Amino acid sequence: MLSQINIQANRTPKGADILKFARKCRGFTQAESAASYGIEERTLRRWENNEYNPRWNDVIGLLEDVYSLDVAHVILGMIHTDE
């Protein structure tokens, strides 16, 4: 499931990829994540589907406040999962 998120080791993942990876790692639904962060589910869905680019403070906020993850650890996990 997580291997479906394509990451190239030579570039930093996009916010959309980071959010989707972190949410799936923690086992949250989009609805649960959005409600916990105080945004609409469709906003998170659009971010994850790369229809809109999330602001970095929102990416960091979701990772730290909702998923209790560090962005550096998530990015490293994404790169290692893709290898």
Order of alpha helices (4+ residues) and beta strands (2+ residues): alpha-alpha-alpha-alpha-alpha
